[in-house]
């Protein structure tokens, strides 16, 4: 006697195949937006850490200096260098950093967590982009308060 698949069996098989395809898709897609998002979150958190450190330790203020592929936090003993590479912060490998209106010595913070660059100074901008340049985001710091805002978040989820 010949046996055929029931409708229930076919639906269950289709659900299993769909789940497997959904799990495999990220392995074959481009991760630029995810890497850029990871770099943005890490930099945002480190800026807030530098501000908090300086408020708690005004005699040893923090400064953030930028590199082409990361940044350096000076001041806190557990500061250091963060590079968006496989050997340092692999979640953001390949993210490029550029800045505008950032003082030559980096971004210094004052005892209140604001930027120590003068009241009439332009807003420092940190530009993060992927290697292909398809995705990018700008972090802009308010000099008088130290608040951070996002601009030009292109390609981020």
ChimeraX commands (.cxc) that place a marker at each C-alpha (Angstrom):
marker #1 position 0.00,0.00,0.00 radius 0.5
marker #1 position 1.29,3.44,-0.89 radius 0.5
marker #1 position 1.59,6.06,1.83 radius 0.5
marker #1 position 1.55,9.84,1.21 radius 0.5
marker #1 position 2.53,12.76,3.42 radius 0.5
marker #1 position -0.25,14.35,5.37 radius 0.5
marker #1 position -0.81,18.07,5.40 radius 0.5
marker #1 position 0.36,18.27,9.03 radius 0.5
marker #1 position 3.65,16.55,8.16 radius 0.5
marker #1 position 4.26,18.96,5.28 radius 0.5
marker #1 position 3.55,22.00,7.47 radius 0.5
marker #1 position 5.90,20.76,10.19 radius 0.5
marker #1 position 8.63,20.12,7.61 radius 0.5
marker #1 position 8.17,23.64,6.18 radius 0.5
marker #1 position 8.41,25.17,9.68 radius 0.5
marker #1 position 11.65,23.29,10.37 radius 0.5
marker #1 position 13.16,24.36,7.04 radius 0.5
marker #1 position 12.11,27.99,7.67 radius 0.5
marker #1 position 13.73,27.99,11.11 radius 0.5
marker #1 position 16.96,26.54,9.72 radius 0.5
marker #1 position 17.06,29.15,6.94 radius 0.5
marker #1 position 16.45,31.97,9.44 radius 0.5
marker #1 position 19.30,30.71,11.62 radius 0.5
marker #1 position 21.67,30.43,8.67 radius 0.5
marker #1 position 20.89,33.81,7.06 radius 0.5
marker #1 position 23.08,35.94,9.35 radius 0.5
marker #1 position 26.10,33.82,8.46 radius 0.5
marker #1 position 25.75,34.78,4.81 radius 0.5
marker #1 position 24.78,38.43,5.21 radius 0.5
marker #1 position 26.92,41.52,5.68 radius 0.5
marker #1 position 27.49,42.52,9.30 radius 0.5
marker #1 position 28.52,46.14,8.71 radius 0.5
marker #1 position 25.52,47.61,10.51 radius 0.5
marker #1 position 26.03,45.33,13.51 radius 0.5
marker #1 position 29.73,46.17,13.76 radius 0.5
marker #1 position 28.98,49.87,13.50 radius 0.5
marker #1 position 26.31,49.60,16.17 radius 0.5
marker #1 position 28.74,47.77,18.49 radius 0.5
marker #1 position 31.39,50.47,17.97 radius 0.5
marker #1 position 28.84,53.22,18.63 radius 0.5
marker #1 position 27.63,51.62,21.85 radius 0.5
marker #1 position 31.15,50.97,23.10 radius 0.5
marker #1 position 32.31,54.53,22.37 radius 0.5
marker #1 position 29.16,56.02,23.91 radius 0.5
marker #1 position 29.66,53.99,27.09 radius 0.5
marker #1 position 33.36,54.90,27.28 radius 0.5
marker #1 position 32.60,58.62,26.89 radius 0.5
marker #1 position 30.11,58.36,29.75 radius 0.5
marker #1 position 32.68,56.45,31.80 radius 0.5
marker #1 position 35.30,59.15,31.19 radius 0.5
marker #1 position 32.81,61.80,32.28 radius 0.5
marker #1 position 31.88,59.90,35.43 radius 0.5
marker #1 position 35.53,59.24,36.23 radius 0.5
marker #1 position 36.36,62.94,35.95 radius 0.5
marker #1 position 33.41,63.95,38.16 radius 0.5
marker #1 position 34.58,61.48,40.82 radius 0.5
marker #1 position 38.30,62.31,40.39 radius 0.5
marker #1 position 38.58,65.98,39.37 radius 0.5
marker #1 position 42.30,66.04,40.17 radius 0.5
marker #1 position 42.89,63.31,37.53 radius 0.5
marker #1 position 40.56,64.20,34.63 radius 0.5
marker #1 position 39.96,61.85,31.74 radius 0.5
marker #1 position 40.75,62.64,28.12 radius 0.5
marker #1 position 39.75,60.69,25.02 radius 0.5
marker #1 position 42.10,60.76,22.02 radius 0.5
marker #1 position 41.08,59.28,18.70 radius 0.5
marker #1 position 42.90,56.95,16.33 radius 0.5
marker #1 position 41.98,55.89,12.80 radius 0.5
marker #1 position 40.61,52.60,14.13 radius 0.5
marker #1 position 39.69,53.39,17.73 radius 0.5
marker #1 position 40.50,55.64,20.67 radius 0.5
marker #1 position 42.55,55.98,23.85 radius 0.5
marker #1 position 41.17,56.88,27.28 radius 0.5
marker #1 position 43.77,58.70,29.39 radius 0.5
marker #1 position 43.30,59.37,33.08 radius 0.5
marker #1 position 41.55,56.41,34.68 radius 0.5
marker #1 position 43.89,53.58,35.68 radius 0.5
marker #1 position 41.65,51.09,33.89 radius 0.5
marker #1 position 41.38,53.27,30.77 radius 0.5
marker #1 position 43.47,52.28,27.80 radius 0.5
marker #1 position 43.23,51.76,24.09 radius 0.5
marker #1 position 40.21,50.42,22.25 radius 0.5
marker #1 position 40.82,49.45,18.63 radius 0.5
marker #1 position 38.14,48.14,16.33 radius 0.5
marker #1 position 40.21,45.13,15.29 radius 0.5
marker #1 position 40.11,41.37,15.81 radius 0.5
marker #1 position 42.70,41.59,18.56 radius 0.5
marker #1 position 41.04,44.36,20.59 radius 0.5
marker #1 position 37.29,44.73,20.03 radius 0.5
marker #1 position 36.37,42.14,17.43 radius 0.5
marker #1 position 32.64,42.92,17.52 radius 0.5
marker #1 position 33.44,46.16,15.66 radius 0.5
marker #1 position 36.27,44.98,13.39 radius 0.5
marker #1 position 36.80,47.26,10.43 radius 0.5
marker #1 position 35.01,50.34,11.78 radius 0.5
marker #1 position 36.90,53.51,10.90 radius 0.5
marker #1 position 37.05,56.60,13.12 radius 0.5
marker #1 position 37.48,60.20,12.05 radius 0.5
marker #1 position 36.82,63.39,13.96 radius 0.5
marker #1 position 36.07,67.04,13.34 radius 0.5
marker #1 position 36.26,69.97,15.73 radius 0.5
marker #1 position 38.13,67.83,18.27 radius 0.5
marker #1 position 41.08,69.55,19.98 radius 0.5
marker #1 position 44.53,68.24,19.02 radius 0.5
marker #1 position 45.07,66.64,22.44 radius 0.5
marker #1 position 41.70,64.90,22.39 radius 0.5
marker #1 position 38.49,65.58,24.28 radius 0.5
marker #1 position 39.14,66.60,27.90 radius 0.5
marker #1 position 36.43,66.61,30.56 radius 0.5
marker #1 position 36.01,68.96,33.51 radius 0.5
marker #1 position 34.88,68.36,37.09 radius 0.5
marker #1 position 31.20,68.58,36.03 radius 0.5
marker #1 position 31.49,66.06,33.17 radius 0.5
marker #1 position 31.28,68.77,30.51 radius 0.5
marker #1 position 33.96,69.21,27.88 radius 0.5
marker #1 position 36.90,71.29,29.00 radius 0.5
marker #1 position 37.26,73.10,25.67 radius 0.5
marker #1 position 35.57,76.47,26.22 radius 0.5
marker #1 position 32.00,77.64,26.00 radius 0.5
marker #1 position 32.22,78.99,22.45 radius 0.5
marker #1 position 34.01,75.95,21.01 radius 0.5
marker #1 position 32.30,74.05,18.19 radius 0.5
marker #1 position 30.72,70.70,18.99 radius 0.5
marker #1 position 33.24,67.87,18.62 radius 0.5
marker #1 position 32.05,65.23,16.15 radius 0.5
marker #1 position 33.18,61.64,16.05 radius 0.5
marker #1 position 32.45,59.93,12.75 radius 0.5
marker #1 position 32.23,56.12,12.71 radius 0.5
marker #1 position 31.93,54.35,9.36 radius 0.5
marker #1 position 32.29,50.92,7.87 radius 0.5
marker #1 position 35.03,50.06,5.40 radius 0.5
marker #1 position 32.70,50.34,2.42 radius 0.5
marker #1 position 31.26,53.58,3.74 radius 0.5
marker #1 position 27.68,52.38,3.26 radius 0.5
marker #1 position 26.87,52.70,6.95 radius 0.5
marker #1 position 27.95,55.56,9.17 radius 0.5
marker #1 position 27.03,57.40,12.34 radius 0.5
marker #1 position 28.18,60.62,13.96 radius 0.5
marker #1 position 28.38,61.14,17.70 radius 0.5
marker #1 position 28.21,64.83,18.60 radius 0.5
marker #1 position 29.22,66.11,22.04 radius 0.5
marker #1 position 27.69,69.23,23.55 radius 0.5
marker #1 position 30.62,71.28,24.96 radius 0.5
marker #1 position 28.73,72.89,27.86 radius 0.5
marker #1 position 27.04,69.76,29.18 radius 0.5
marker #1 position 28.94,66.82,27.73 radius 0.5
marker #1 position 25.71,65.30,26.45 radius 0.5
marker #1 position 26.01,63.00,23.43 radius 0.5
marker #1 position 23.64,62.86,20.50 radius 0.5
marker #1 position 23.51,60.79,17.33 radius 0.5
marker #1 position 23.42,62.29,13.86 radius 0.5
marker #1 position 23.52,60.80,10.37 radius 0.5
marker #1 position 22.80,57.27,11.59 radius 0.5
marker #1 position 22.72,55.70,8.13 radius 0.5
marker #1 position 22.42,51.94,7.91 radius 0.5
marker #1 position 21.92,51.29,11.62 radius 0.5
marker #1 position 19.05,49.04,12.66 radius 0.5
marker link #1:1,2 radius 0.2
marker link #1:2,3 radius 0.2
marker link #1:3,4 radius 0.2
marker link #1:4,5 radius 0.2
marker link #1:5,6 radius 0.2
marker link #1:6,7 radius 0.2
marker link #1:7,8 radius 0.2
marker link #1:8,9 radius 0.2
marker link #1:9,10 radius 0.2
marker link #1:10,11 radius 0.2
marker link #1:11,12 radius 0.2
marker link #1:12,13 radius 0.2
marker link #1:13,14 radius 0.2
marker link #1:14,15 radius 0.2
marker link #1:15,16 radius 0.2
marker link #1:16,17 radius 0.2
marker link #1:17,18 radius 0.2
marker link #1:18,19 radius 0.2
marker link #1:19,20 radius 0.2
marker link #1:20,21 radius 0.2
marker link #1:21,22 radius 0.2
marker link #1:22,23 radius 0.2
marker link #1:23,24 radius 0.2
marker link #1:24,25 radius 0.2
marker link #1:25,26 radius 0.2
marker link #1:26,27 radius 0.2
marker link #1:27,28 radius 0.2
marker link #1:28,29 radius 0.2
marker link #1:29,30 radius 0.2
marker link #1:30,31 radius 0.2
marker link #1:31,32 radius 0.2
marker link #1:32,33 radius 0.2
marker link #1:33,34 radius 0.2
marker link #1:34,35 radius 0.2
marker link #1:35,36 radius 0.2
marker link #1:36,37 radius 0.2
marker link #1:37,38 radius 0.2
marker link #1:38,39 radius 0.2
marker link #1:39,40 radius 0.2
marker link #1:40,41 radius 0.2
marker link #1:41,42 radius 0.2
marker link #1:42,43 radius 0.2
marker link #1:43,44 radius 0.2
marker link #1:44,45 radius 0.2
marker link #1:45,46 radius 0.2
marker link #1:46,47 radius 0.2
marker link #1:47,48 radius 0.2
marker link #1:48,49 radius 0.2
marker link #1:49,50 radius 0.2
marker link #1:50,51 radius 0.2
marker link #1:51,52 radius 0.2
marker link #1:52,53 radius 0.2
marker link #1:53,54 radius 0.2
marker link #1:54,55 radius 0.2
marker link #1:55,56 radius 0.2
marker link #1:56,57 radius 0.2
marker link #1:57,58 radius 0.2
marker link #1:58,59 radius 0.2
marker link #1:59,60 radius 0.2
marker link #1:60,61 radius 0.2
marker link #1:61,62 radius 0.2
marker link #1:62,63 radius 0.2
marker link #1:63,64 radius 0.2
marker link #1:64,65 radius 0.2
marker link #1:65,66 radius 0.2
marker link #1:66,67 radius 0.2
marker link #1:67,68 radius 0.2
marker link #1:68,69 radius 0.2
marker link #1:69,70 radius 0.2
marker link #1:70,71 radius 0.2
marker link #1:71,72 radius 0.2
marker link #1:72,73 radius 0.2
marker link #1:73,74 radius 0.2
marker link #1:74,75 radius 0.2
marker link #1:75,76 radius 0.2
marker link #1:76,77 radius 0.2
marker link #1:77,78 radius 0.2
marker link #1:78,79 radius 0.2
marker link #1:79,80 radius 0.2
marker link #1:80,81 radius 0.2
marker link #1:81,82 radius 0.2
marker link #1:82,83 radius 0.2
marker link #1:83,84 radius 0.2
marker link #1:84,85 radius 0.2
marker link #1:85,86 radius 0.2
marker link #1:86,87 radius 0.2
marker link #1:87,88 radius 0.2
marker link #1:88,89 radius 0.2
marker link #1:89,90 radius 0.2
marker link #1:90,91 radius 0.2
marker link #1:91,92 radius 0.2
marker link #1:92,93 radius 0.2
marker link #1:93,94 radius 0.2
marker link #1:94,95 radius 0.2
marker link #1:95,96 radius 0.2
marker link #1:96,97 radius 0.2
marker link #1:97,98 radius 0.2
marker link #1:98,99 radius 0.2
marker link #1:99,100 radius 0.2
marker link #1:100,101 radius 0.2
marker link #1:101,102 radius 0.2
marker link #1:102,103 radius 0.2
marker link #1:103,104 radius 0.2
marker link #1:104,105 radius 0.2
marker link #1:105,106 radius 0.2
marker link #1:106,107 radius 0.2
marker link #1:107,108 radius 0.2
marker link #1:108,109 radius 0.2
marker link #1:109,110 radius 0.2
marker link #1:110,111 radius 0.2
marker link #1:111,112 radius 0.2
marker link #1:112,113 radius 0.2
marker link #1:113,114 radius 0.2
marker link #1:114,115 radius 0.2
marker link #1:115,116 radius 0.2
marker link #1:116,117 radius 0.2
marker link #1:117,118 radius 0.2
marker link #1:118,119 radius 0.2
marker link #1:119,120 radius 0.2
marker link #1:120,121 radius 0.2
marker link #1:121,122 radius 0.2
marker link #1:122,123 radius 0.2
marker link #1:123,124 radius 0.2
marker link #1:124,125 radius 0.2
marker link #1:125,126 radius 0.2
marker link #1:126,127 radius 0.2
marker link #1:127,128 radius 0.2
marker link #1:128,129 radius 0.2
marker link #1:129,130 radius 0.2
marker link #1:130,131 radius 0.2
marker link #1:131,132 radius 0.2
marker link #1:132,133 radius 0.2
marker link #1:133,134 radius 0.2
marker link #1:134,135 radius 0.2
marker link #1:135,136 radius 0.2
marker link #1:136,137 radius 0.2
marker link #1:137,138 radius 0.2
marker link #1:138,139 radius 0.2
marker link #1:139,140 radius 0.2
marker link #1:140,141 radius 0.2
marker link #1:141,142 radius 0.2
marker link #1:142,143 radius 0.2
marker link #1:143,144 radius 0.2
marker link #1:144,145 radius 0.2
marker link #1:145,146 radius 0.2
marker link #1:146,147 radius 0.2
marker link #1:147,148 radius 0.2
marker link #1:148,149 radius 0.2
marker link #1:149,150 radius 0.2
marker link #1:150,151 radius 0.2
marker link #1:151,152 radius 0.2
marker link #1:152,153 radius 0.2
marker link #1:153,154 radius 0.2
marker link #1:154,155 radius 0.2
marker link #1:155,156 radius 0.2
marker link #1:156,157 radius 0.2
view
